[in-house]
Amino acid sequence: MAKLDDQISTLEEKLKQLKLRQQRTLARQRAAEDQRERKAETRRKILVGTVVMAKARDGEMDATQLRGWMDQALTRRDDRALFGLAPREVSEIRGV
């Protein structure tokens, strides 16, 4: 009976190790998929931005409206500087 108990313990330990390996594999797969999706989202944003900027440059879109959108949406000093927008005051950002 002791030999059978040892075999059961060994198999239970092996099962535990296999389940842990499976969890790690699934976690790596999810991380890889998340990274692919982030890259795809970044690429979409770049392409949309490229098209919008080209339309504004070519006069097919109102550049003043685009600048207004950017002025409303951008809060970080670095981002605003890229578009020649003045830095915002803290009260403007917080809506005070």
PASEBA-1860 file (N, C-alpha, C; in nm, 3 decimals):
! residues 96
1> MAKLDDQI> 0.082/-0.120/0.000/0.000/0.000/0.000/0.086/0.127/0.000 ~ 0.200/0.122/0.069/0.290/0.237/0.076/0.344/0.270/-0.062 ~ 0.373/0.166/-0.141/0.425/0.186/-0.276/0.321/0.257/-0.363 ~ 0.197/0.218/-0.349/0.087/0.282/-0.424/0.071/0.428/-0.383 ~ 0.082/0.455/-0.254/0.073/0.594/-0.204/0.188/0.679/-0.259 ~ 0.307/0.620/-0.268/0.421/0.691/-0.325/0.398/0.724/-0.472 ~ 0.343/0.629/-0.546/0.314/0.651/-0.687/0.211/0.762/-0.704 ~ 0.109/0.759/-0.619/0.005/0.863/-0.625/0.067/1.000/-0.594
9> STLEEKLK> 0.150/1.007/-0.492/0.216/1.134/-0.456/0.303/1.184/-0.571 ~ 0.376/1.093/-0.633/0.462/1.130/-0.745/0.379/1.184/-0.861 ~ 0.270/1.114/-0.890/0.184/1.159/-1.001/0.116/1.291/-0.970 ~ 0.076/1.311/-0.845/0.013/1.438/-0.806/0.113/1.553/-0.820 ~ 0.239/1.527/-0.781/0.342/1.629/-0.794/0.367/1.660/-0.941 ~ 0.371/1.558/-1.024/0.391/1.577/-1.168/0.274/1.656/-1.228 ~ 0.153/1.624/-1.186/0.034/1.697/-1.233/0.043/1.844/-1.193 ~ 0.085/1.869/-1.070/0.100/2.006/-1.022/0.201/2.082/-1.107
17> QLKLRQQR> 0.314/2.018/-1.140/0.416/2.081/-1.222/0.365/2.109/-1.364 ~ 0.290/2.012/-1.418/0.235/2.031/-1.553/0.133/2.144/-1.557 ~ 0.051/2.155/-1.454/-0.048/2.264/-1.448/0.023/2.399/-1.440 ~ 0.130/2.404/-1.362/0.207/2.528/-1.350/0.269/2.564/-1.485 ~ 0.322/2.465/-1.554/0.380/2.488/-1.687/0.274/2.539/-1.784 ~ 0.155/2.481/-1.776/0.045/2.523/-1.863/0.006/2.668/-1.834 ~ -0.001/2.705/-1.707/-0.035/2.842/-1.669/0.068/2.940/-1.724 ~ 0.196/2.904/-1.713/0.302/2.993/-1.763/0.295/3.007/-1.914
25> TLARQRAA> 0.266/2.897/-1.982/0.255/2.901/-2.128/0.139/2.991/-2.169 ~ 0.026/2.976/-2.103/-0.091/3.060/-2.134/-0.062/3.207/-2.104 ~ 0.009/3.233/-1.996/0.043/3.372/-1.962/0.134/3.433/-2.068 ~ 0.231/3.354/-2.118/0.319/3.404/-2.225/0.239/3.432/-2.352 ~ 0.145/3.343/-2.383/0.063/3.362/-2.503/-0.022/3.489/-2.491 ~ -0.081/3.510/-2.374/-0.162/3.631/-2.353/-0.075/3.756/-2.363 ~ 0.044/3.751/-2.305/0.134/3.867/-2.310/0.174/3.897/-2.455 ~ 0.201/3.793/-2.532/0.239/3.813/-2.672/0.123/3.872/-2.751
33> EDQRERKA> 0.001/3.824/-2.727/-0.117/3.877/-2.795/-0.142/4.023/-2.756 ~ -0.127/4.053/-2.627/-0.144/4.192/-2.581/-0.042/4.284/-2.649 ~ 0.082/4.237/-2.660/0.185/4.317/-2.725/0.153/4.339/-2.873 ~ 0.106/4.234/-2.941/0.068/4.249/-3.083/-0.046/4.350/-3.098 ~ -0.142/4.346/-3.007/-0.256/4.439/-3.015/-0.211/4.582/-2.988 ~ -0.121/4.601/-2.891/-0.069/4.737/-2.865/0.005/4.791/-2.987 ~ 0.085/4.706/-3.050/0.157/4.750/-3.170/0.060/4.785/-3.282 ~ -0.044/4.703/-3.299/-0.144/4.731/-3.404/-0.216/4.862/-3.374
41> ETRRKILV> -0.251/4.885/-3.249/-0.321/5.009/-3.211/-0.231/5.130/-3.237 ~ -0.106/5.119/-3.202/-0.011/5.228/-3.227/0.000/5.255/-3.377 ~ 0.008/5.150/-3.455/0.017/5.165/-3.601/-0.108/5.233/-3.657 ~ -0.225/5.192/-3.606/-0.351/5.257/-3.652/-0.349/5.406/-3.620 ~ -0.305/5.441/-3.501/-0.299/5.582/-3.462/-0.205/5.661/-3.553 ~ -0.091/5.602/-3.582/0.005/5.669/-3.670/-0.056/5.692/-3.808 ~ -0.122/5.589/-3.861/-0.181/5.601/-3.994/-0.294/5.704/-3.998 ~ -0.380/5.703/-3.897/-0.489/5.802/-3.891/-0.429/5.943/-3.883
49> GTVVMAKA> -0.329/5.959/-3.797/-0.265/6.090/-3.784/-0.202/6.136/-3.914 ~ -0.139/6.044/-3.984/-0.076/6.077/-4.112/-0.179/6.124/-4.214 ~ -0.291/6.053/-4.221/-0.396/6.090/-4.317/-0.456/6.225/-4.280 ~ -0.487/6.246/-4.153/-0.549/6.372/-4.110/-0.454/6.489/-4.135 ~ -0.327/6.471/-4.102/-0.230/6.579/-4.124/-0.216/6.610/-4.273 ~ -0.217/6.508/-4.358/-0.207/6.530/-4.502/-0.331/6.603/-4.554 ~ -0.448/6.565/-4.505/-0.573/6.632/-4.548/-0.570/6.779/-4.507 ~ -0.524/6.807/-4.385/-0.517/6.946/-4.338/-0.414/7.025/-4.420
57> RDGEMDAT> -0.300/6.964/-4.446/-0.195/7.030/-4.524/-0.242/7.060/-4.665 ~ -0.316/6.967/-4.725/-0.362/6.983/-4.863/-0.490/7.065/-4.875 ~ -0.541/7.113/-4.763/-0.661/7.196/-4.766/-0.790/7.118/-4.779 ~ -0.785/6.987/-4.768/-0.907/6.905/-4.777/-0.978/6.897/-4.642 ~ -0.914/6.950/-4.540/-0.972/6.951/-4.406/-0.938/7.086/-4.344 ~ -1.025/7.135/-4.261/-1.004/7.265/-4.198/-0.891/7.255/-4.095 ~ -0.776/7.314/-4.127/-0.660/7.309/-4.039/-0.687/7.381/-3.907 ~ -0.771/7.485/-3.912/-0.805/7.559/-3.790/-0.884/7.469/-3.695
65> QLRGWMDQ> -0.975/7.392/-3.750/-1.052/7.299/-3.667/-0.961/7.193/-3.606 ~ -0.868/7.140/-3.685/-0.773/7.041/-3.635/-0.690/7.100/-3.522 ~ -0.642/7.222/-3.542/-0.563/7.288/-3.436/-0.647/7.307/-3.310 ~ -0.774/7.340/-3.326/-0.863/7.354/-3.210/-0.881/7.223/-3.136 ~ -0.896/7.116/-3.212/-0.908/6.982/-3.149/-0.782/6.949/-3.070 ~ -0.667/6.979/-3.130/-0.542/6.950/-3.062/-0.526/7.036/-2.938 ~ -0.568/7.162/-2.948/-0.559/7.252/-2.834/-0.646/7.203/-2.719 ~ -0.764/7.150/-2.750/-0.853/7.098/-2.646/-0.801/6.968/-2.586
73> ALTRRDDR> -0.745/6.881/-2.669/-0.712/6.746/-2.625/-0.575/6.734/-2.557 ~ -0.479/6.813/-2.600/-0.343/6.796/-2.549/-0.322/6.875/-2.421 ~ -0.267/6.807/-2.322/-0.240/6.873/-2.193/-0.091/6.874/-2.159 ~ -0.018/6.775/-2.203/0.126/6.769/-2.172/0.202/6.876/-2.248 ~ 0.291/6.941/-2.178/0.370/7.051/-2.235/0.445/7.005/-2.361 ~ 0.506/6.886/-2.356/0.583/6.836/-2.471/0.492/6.815/-2.593 ~ 0.375/6.757/-2.569/0.281/6.731/-2.679/0.234/6.861/-2.742 ~ 0.201/6.958/-2.658/0.152/7.086/-2.708/0.261/7.157/-2.789
81> ALFGLAPR> 0.385/7.146/-2.744/0.497/7.212/-2.813/0.514/7.154/-2.954 ~ 0.486/7.026/-2.973/0.498/6.965/-3.106/0.407/7.033/-3.208 ~ 0.297/7.088/-3.161/0.200/7.152/-3.250/0.202/7.305/-3.238 ~ 0.303/7.357/-3.171/0.317/7.501/-3.158/0.210/7.562/-3.069 ~ 0.157/7.485/-2.975/0.055/7.535/-2.884/0.119/7.580/-2.754 ~ 0.066/7.689/-2.698/0.119/7.741/-2.572/0.088/7.641/-2.460 ~ 0.176/7.635/-2.361/0.151/7.546/-2.247/0.023/7.587/-2.176 ~ -0.045/7.490/-2.120/-0.168/7.517/-2.045/-0.135/7.544/-1.899
89> EVSEIRGV> -0.219/7.627/-1.841/-0.209/7.651/-1.697/-0.272/7.533/-1.625 ~ -0.228/7.507/-1.502/-0.280/7.395/-1.424/-0.431/7.408/-1.407 ~ -0.482/7.529/-1.388/-0.626/7.547/-1.369/-0.704/7.511/-1.494 ~ -0.645/7.531/-1.612/-0.710/7.495/-1.738/-0.723/7.342/-1.750 ~ -0.619/7.273/-1.709/-0.616/7.128/-1.721/-0.717/7.065/-1.626 ~ -0.726/7.117/-1.506/-0.817/7.061/-1.405/-0.960/7.110/-1.423 ~ -0.980/7.205/-1.508/-1.114/7.258/-1.530/-1.162/7.350/-1.420 ~ -1.069/7.412/-1.348/-1.103/7.502/-1.237/-1.124/7.641/-1.290
END
